[in-house]
Amino acid sequence: MTEGRFGARLRAAMDTRGPLCVGIDPHPALLSAWGLPDNVSGLERFTRTVVEAVADRVAVVKPQSAFFERFGSQGVAVLESAFRQLREAGALVLLDVKRGDIGSTAAAYADAYLDPASPLRADAITASPYLGFGSLSPMIEKAVATGGGVFVLALTSNPEGPIFQHARTADGRTVAQTVIDEVSQVNAGVNPLGDIGVVVGATVGDTGHDMSALGGPVLVPGLGAQGGRPEDLRAVFGDDLGAVLPSYSREILSQGPSVTRLRDSIERLLDVCRSVVQPIG
Ligand SMILES: O=C(O)c1cc(=O)[nH]c(=O)n1[C@@H]1O[C@H](COP(=O)(O)O)[C@@H](O)[C@H]1O
């Protein structure tokens, strides 16, 4: 892993390679569409092809752990091997595992995914705050101490999210706003970008949440296959798009198995995302 804080490494990667995260989600339907078997060998070939297409050009790559865990230890070995290849080519690895548990177990998740000695160490992970934001402290502390990052779910892209996330707490803030505010506190004073991010779906629209003090990155899934469009980002975030990291999985993966077509799709989406997130002038 390259030295330095995650937020600084992410800022540099987004400035150099552009604001784009590509998800590796080897759905059975995609394996089939690529002419691959739904087994470890198909998973391995799918992953190797995506890594070849993205590793030297995309800032962040986000493997979705469940699609690898489906195949047990052999699937996890494919994931570990992808981590190594992505890092060697300079991409940051964001493992999408959405972990969240009581503090003592959260410490074990921190060891599994963020400890420098772990074979599954990622640059950052996704985490779910629904056992209480404080329960994530072991993961957040480990990330900050070891150059890693954590992206905490705030306003997710799925239609079931708002019933939880828009619910009001005793002080009148929504649950999502309390998550955003807690992350803002952790990031306070860290430059150029904090190590702890939030996840906000491109599909959520103008929810009125205040992210102005966040100080960290915003992972934005829900684009493409789920109906979100880059043009929608301004409605969600206003003009403050500098730390927004758009993320696509199926929209790009459906272009495989041709590496050329995968790369063309990445170039096209990078251009669109740059024009929305980093407009010239
Ligand atoms: O944390 C995530 O990445 C995530 C959060 C969220 O609110 N919505 C969401 O779709 N995701 C993930 O982002 C990816 C979206 O995939 P596509 O819809 O194929 O682009 C999946 O791996 C989801 O698990």
The ligand as an ORCA input file, in Angstrom:
! r2SCAN-3c Opt
* xyz 0 1
  O     -22.154      0.960     -0.813
  C     -22.416      0.812     -2.019
  O     -21.530      0.690     -2.845
  C     -23.830      0.909     -2.434
  C     -24.628      1.749     -1.684
  C     -25.895      2.112     -2.160
  O     -26.580      2.939     -1.602
  N     -26.325      1.552     -3.334
  C     -25.583      0.656     -4.045
  O     -26.036      0.240     -5.112
  N     -24.342      0.275     -3.578
  C     -23.545     -0.742     -4.287
  O     -23.138     -0.199     -5.522
  C     -23.204     -1.186     -6.556
  C     -24.199     -0.701     -7.604
  O     -24.134     -1.512     -8.724
  P     -24.785     -1.076    -10.129
  O     -26.210     -0.753     -9.838
  O     -24.607     -2.288    -10.978
  O     -23.989      0.104    -10.627
  C     -23.600     -2.485     -5.877
  O     -22.422     -3.186     -5.548
  C     -24.298     -2.039     -4.610
  O     -24.141     -2.969     -3.550
*
